[in-house]
Amino acid sequence: MDKNLDILKEDLGELRVYENENLAKHTYFKIGGPAKYFFEAKTQEDLQLALTTASNNKIPFILFGSGANVLVSDKGFAGLVIKNRSEGIKLVGVKGTIGKIGRGIKHALVWTTAGTLMNQLARFTINQGLSGLEFLLSVPGTVGAGIKINSHYEVEKEEFIGNCLSTAALFDPKNGQIKNVDRNYFEFGYDNSKIQETGEIVLEAVFKLDSQEDKGKLWQKAMEDVKRRNTEQPVGIACSGCIFRNINSQDAVRLATPNLTTSTGYIIEALGLKGQKIGGAQISDKHANYILNIANAKAQDVRELIKLIKVKAKNTFGLDLTEEIFYIGDFKNEA
Ligand SMILES: Cc1cc2nc3c(=O)[nH]c(=O)nc-3n(C[C@H](O)[C@H](O)[C@H](O)COP(=O)(O)OP(=O)(O)OC[C@H]3O[C@@H](n4cnc5c(N)ncnc54)[C@H](O)[C@@H]3O)c2cc1C
């Protein structure tokens, strides 16, 4: 008899809670063992019910967006995985005077659920002639996870999702409460936000965006970014984007990285590790901060490559690299 399974089935629906769901199917890496319990939240009500049920009954849980920034253990996850498929975007407010074709509007507020794809949000806002999030076109993942990592493109141009955030609703798994917070609450930084520490979950968000009369220009800029990404990053191979965060410029100077670079990809390349393979995993020879699943890789293979890179970076440059990806599940007794 499994008490937690009974609770989940009773609250979330007998046929909607799966057992031993293969998580490799739900990650961009195509890696990972099974989830003990698995539930797909298709609406905001589903999402809140699943979060409340798990937290009230102390059932360990984790939220999945698109699985584009996670490495799941080969042993899987011994609790409930909630996959957030609750999508929705709408324009909720404008500031300025509405003219015939919207001229005079200075800013607009766009509401979105956390499960909305960032790519969808970019398309919606560009089509509305609103600027600020066009760099998210073709970036994989959901808005909620994007806020957690403060998704970005050109950091030097301050292209961060957090810059346009106005407010958000958060679920706190520690007490089951929902609260509304503004942008300052997140203390956004590069690849960072406060909810990485608190474990709070984004339910929905409102972005404040500037109006741009020529939406053709927004599309042009977004498409240029997409083209650039496709030339610089591996395309069409299972991976989880960049594995490590870039380093800051003070560390680059202090540790005298090659050409004082802050780019971890460049550093891994300088370590001579491009193309290195362990098991079915390989460090990309196009962009060395990407690890690819080229032949049914295990999480263990990826972990060993990560360890190799970290040890070599430490021994060569005295550098402590930090992962950008999030680990899910039990990695004890692994690399
Ligand atoms: C090919 C490729 C290219 C990429 N390019 C970029 C890029 O250009 N710029 C960039 O910034 N990133 C990039 N990434 C990384 C990825 O797009 C982002 O990290 C994105 O935020 C992941 O979203 P997700 O929904 O897939 O998150 P997941 O992988 O599902 O989850 C990541 C973490 O967020 C947590 N989480 C999920 N939903 C929520 C929520 N609602 N509230 C709180 N926490 C939540 C999860 O529990 C987990 O800890 C790339 C990834 C890939 C695979």
The ligand as an SDF file (V2000), in Angstrom:
LIG
                    3D

 53 58  0  0  0  0  0  0  0  0999 V2000
   19.6050   24.4300  -26.6920 C   0  0  0  0  0  0  0  0  0  0  0  0
   19.4390   25.3430  -25.5010 C   0  0  0  0  0  0  0  0  0  0  0  0
   19.7310   26.6910  -25.6270 C   0  0  0  0  0  0  0  0  0  0  0  0
   19.5850   27.5570  -24.5290 C   0  0  0  0  0  0  0  0  0  0  0  0
   19.8320   28.8900  -24.7040 N   0  0  0  0  0  0  0  0  0  0  0  0
   19.6330   29.7340  -23.6600 C   0  0  0  0  0  0  0  0  0  0  0  0
   19.8330   31.1460  -23.8250 C   0  0  0  0  0  0  0  0  0  0  0  0
   20.1480   31.6510  -24.9020 O   0  0  0  0  0  0  0  0  0  0  0  0
   19.6250   31.9350  -22.7460 N   0  0  0  0  0  0  0  0  0  0  0  0
   19.2380   31.4130  -21.5370 C   0  0  0  0  0  0  0  0  0  0  0  0
   19.0680   32.1830  -20.5850 O   0  0  0  0  0  0  0  0  0  0  0  0
   19.0370   30.0920  -21.3540 N   0  0  0  0  0  0  0  0  0  0  0  0
   19.2300   29.2460  -22.3840 C   0  0  0  0  0  0  0  0  0  0  0  0
   19.0240   27.9110  -22.2020 N   0  0  0  0  0  0  0  0  0  0  0  0
   18.6460   27.4120  -20.8830 C   0  0  0  0  0  0  0  0  0  0  0  0
   17.1170   27.3040  -20.6910 C   0  0  0  0  0  0  0  0  0  0  0  0
   16.4600   27.7800  -21.8100 O   0  0  0  0  0  0  0  0  0  0  0  0
   16.6710   28.1270  -19.5040 C   0  0  0  0  0  0  0  0  0  0  0  0
   17.3930   27.8010  -18.3560 O   0  0  0  0  0  0  0  0  0  0  0  0
   15.1820   27.9480  -19.1860 C   0  0  0  0  0  0  0  0  0  0  0  0
   14.8650   28.8000  -18.1200 O   0  0  0  0  0  0  0  0  0  0  0  0
   14.7890   26.5320  -18.8170 C   0  0  0  0  0  0  0  0  0  0  0  0
   13.3840   26.4880  -18.6950 O   0  0  0  0  0  0  0  0  0  0  0  0
   12.6360   25.1250  -18.4260 P   0  0  0  0  0  0  0  0  0  0  0  0
   11.1800   25.4240  -18.3440 O   0  0  0  0  0  0  0  0  0  0  0  0
   13.0150   24.1160  -19.4180 O   0  0  0  0  0  0  0  0  0  0  0  0
   13.1920   24.7450  -17.0060 O   0  0  0  0  0  0  0  0  0  0  0  0
   13.4150   23.2910  -16.4020 P   0  0  0  0  0  0  0  0  0  0  0  0
   14.6450   22.7110  -17.0020 O   0  0  0  0  0  0  0  0  0  0  0  0
   12.1750   22.4930  -16.5010 O   0  0  0  0  0  0  0  0  0  0  0  0
   13.6860   23.6550  -14.8790 O   0  0  0  0  0  0  0  0  0  0  0  0
   14.8520   24.3690  -14.5050 C   0  0  0  0  0  0  0  0  0  0  0  0
   14.7540   24.7220  -13.0190 C   0  0  0  0  0  0  0  0  0  0  0  0
   13.6890   25.6610  -12.8350 O   0  0  0  0  0  0  0  0  0  0  0  0
   12.7460   25.1460  -11.8780 C   0  0  0  0  0  0  0  0  0  0  0  0
   11.4210   25.6230  -12.2740 N   0  0  0  0  0  0  0  0  0  0  0  0
   10.6550   25.2490  -13.3180 C   0  0  0  0  0  0  0  0  0  0  0  0
    9.5230   25.9630  -13.3370 N   0  0  0  0  0  0  0  0  0  0  0  0
    9.5720   26.8150  -12.2770 C   0  0  0  0  0  0  0  0  0  0  0  0
    8.6740   27.7870  -11.7540 C   0  0  0  0  0  0  0  0  0  0  0  0
    7.4840   28.0410  -12.3070 N   0  0  0  0  0  0  0  0  0  0  0  0
    9.0460   28.4600  -10.6340 N   0  0  0  0  0  0  0  0  0  0  0  0
   10.2310   28.2220  -10.0300 C   0  0  0  0  0  0  0  0  0  0  0  0
   11.1150   27.2970  -10.4780 N   0  0  0  0  0  0  0  0  0  0  0  0
   10.7840   26.6050  -11.5950 C   0  0  0  0  0  0  0  0  0  0  0  0
   12.9070   23.6380  -11.9370 C   0  0  0  0  0  0  0  0  0  0  0  0
   12.4390   23.0240  -10.7580 O   0  0  0  0  0  0  0  0  0  0  0  0
   14.4110   23.5190  -12.1210 C   0  0  0  0  0  0  0  0  0  0  0  0
   15.0670   23.7040  -10.8900 O   0  0  0  0  0  0  0  0  0  0  0  0
   19.1390   27.0400  -23.2880 C   0  0  0  0  0  0  0  0  0  0  0  0
   18.8320   25.6660  -23.1690 C   0  0  0  0  0  0  0  0  0  0  0  0
   18.9630   24.8250  -24.2650 C   0  0  0  0  0  0  0  0  0  0  0  0
   18.5820   23.3680  -24.1340 C   0  0  0  0  0  0  0  0  0  0  0  0
  1  2  1  0
  2  3  1  0
  2 52  2  0
  3  4  2  0
  4  5  1  0
  4 50  1  0
  5  6  2  0
  6  7  1  0
  6 13  1  0
  7  8  2  0
  7  9  1  0
  9 10  1  0
 10 11  2  0
 10 12  1  0
 12 13  2  0
 13 14  1  0
 14 15  1  0
 14 50  1  0
 15 16  1  0
 16 17  1  0
 16 18  1  0
 18 19  1  0
 18 20  1  0
 20 21  1  0
 20 22  1  0
 22 23  1  0
 23 24  1  0
 24 25  2  0
 24 26  1  0
 24 27  1  0
 27 28  1  0
 28 29  2  0
 28 30  1  0
 28 31  1  0
 31 32  1  0
 32 33  1  0
 33 34  1  0
 33 48  1  0
 34 35  1  0
 35 36  1  0
 35 46  1  0
 36 37  1  0
 36 45  1  0
 37 38  2  0
 38 39  1  0
 39 40  1  0
 39 45  2  0
 40 41  1  0
 40 42  2  0
 42 43  1  0
 43 44  2  0
 44 45  1  0
 46 47  1  0
 46 48  1  0
 48 49  1  0
 50 51  2  0
 51 52  1  0
 52 53  1  0
M  END
$$$$
